[in-house]
Amino acid sequence: MSSVVPDTQDGIEVGQGAVYDLGYRPHDGDRLGRSGAFRAMIVDGTRRALGLRRKHLAKIIPWGLIAAAIVPAVWIMGLTYVVAGFGLEDTGPWGDPAEFFEYIGLLTLLFVALTAPALLIPDREHGVLAIYASRPVRAADYLLARAATLLGLTTLFMLIPQAILYVGISGLYFDGMLAGLIENGSNLPATLGTLAAFVLGFGGPAFLVALFAKRFVIASGVYVMIMMLSLMMAETMPRATELLVFKLIAPLSLMGHPYSVRDWLFDQEPEGWALDRVGLPPWVGAATIVGVVVAVAFLAHRRYRREF
Amino acid sequence: MSTPLIELDGLSQAYGSFVALDGVSGLVPVGRIGLVGANGAGKSTLIKVLLGILRPSQGSAKVLGLSAVDDTIALRSRVGYMPERGGLPPDQTAADFMIYAAELAGIPHKAARQRASDVLTLVGLHEERFRHLGDFSTGMMQRALLAQAIVHDPDVVLLDEPLAGLDPEGRDQMLRLIGRLEGFGIHTLVSSHVLSDIESTCDWILMLEAGRAIRNSALDDLVDEETVELEVLRDEEGVAEALRDRGAEVRVMGHRLEVTTVEHDPYDLIRSVLVDKGVGMRLLRPGVKTLEDAYLRDGGRQ
């Protein structure tokens, strides 16, 4: 619809133009279906978790943690280059990928403690699930997208510093970077396996808490408390005990399982995690992690099926 | 009749021992539909069943020929929904959320951006599109909710109490927006317990009372052909008495009389009485009941 503005008004000449009211235009283009919705949910989750396109305050903590994860890796490599010069193969304990998990593990715990609630709680508390319920999206799609965002971001959070160290250390080799990449590549399966154990082992319980908590801060606090208590449990468990009760309790030490898996995959001497103390093999830790993830998936679907 | 907007067949929905919908049946044509009833009558439950959020305890529900149980995903591609409460994330800008709401329905990103801009303009929020939704007033939030309900170009929108919490000016704006949707090819189902709002917006009424459908008819059907409204210049009591003597039921309200008769044509009866009494009249028209009258009468019958 358009109307032409008269070229004279009260005898005075005015510019001629047209006013357009475009009204409502139906969408006659493509529709991407559930796959498009899934991709949109991943992007939305990533933005929410990292505070992107949000107020500045929302960016401080996630980006602070990311900086805390990456800066040391860059720092270690930079320092080694500057002080020792090229040709050094000894990069200290943090240059060892297995050792670096010791540092990045705690940061990952905090990152997950903040990301899981950010992905699930606001949608529930602000009634946004009602909007999802009016789109061609199932509860399983929503939960899968949220879980994929959590696991994907956590993977990147742990992987980027490790990749910096891997490439950096390889660059120090006398025979050139390629030789370093090949030699250090022998650690890759163990590194990736350990990374998966951390991502799933920390992500599963965080997702579970965020499924039921009403407040963001409470969810983060409860999750960290559960993980820390499980670690304390391992510390207080008697060594080399054969009592059945301890063998049953040991798998509840959720915080220790990724570290047990790391010791196992890197073929290291166990550091006294709960499973080691009661004489259970480290694969029990991996199995527990998988079991927790399956249980969380089941509970999540039960929790959300009435919302969609 | 073309494909009905809604088909309900013995639809029941219970929450434990509480029955929210009790054997609701009927066909509702496309157009502007008013879903009316008191709080707790089952309006929101019916909307949730139509969206496939709740699975009916008994019976079936279809929207545009698609089963709410078996064709949920296909149905949701064609439906928009404006919830009664919440629905907007306060930490997102209006533009970002509209784009996201469109993408959730499968609209590609570029088209979603364009549509978000279009619908925000349509609801009068174009200037506010980069403000966070948490900073919006109630009226702006309601308009943003309406925008997200139509941003993916649905065939029908389900509006659950869209006027709740709005001031008179906001209500007026929202009613005008809802009224425009039919012109865009979007059918509307408006749920409200404020009957005058429904009366001014809709052309079909589905009335619920305690989980049962007590009326499912066109708004025009509220015109009562047996009743006539008459306003006389004087002697209203005398005219009323004369009409009663000839078998009519008469209700006197000041100079105005509501005359109901089943035996005679009411206009002939009134003419002859006025001639006999020599009384002039100022108004004579069919007795149009308000939705409120119908609600009170139909609800009373139940």
Interface residues (C-beta under 8 A of the other chain):
Chain A: L22 G23 Y24 R25 P26 H27 G29 D30 R31 L32 G33 R34 G36 A37 R39 A40 M41 D44 R48 R53 R54 K55 A58 P122 D123 H126 G127 V128 A130 I131 Y132 A133 S134 R135 P136 V137 R138 R306 E307 F308
Chain B: L51 G52 I53 L54 T72 I73 A74 R76 S77 V79 G80 Y81 P83 R85 G86 G87 L88 P89 P90 D91 Q92 T93 D96 Y100 A101 E103 L104 A105 G106 I107 P108 A111 R115 D118 V119 L122 H132 Q148 A149 I150 H152 D153 L158 R180 G183 F184 G185
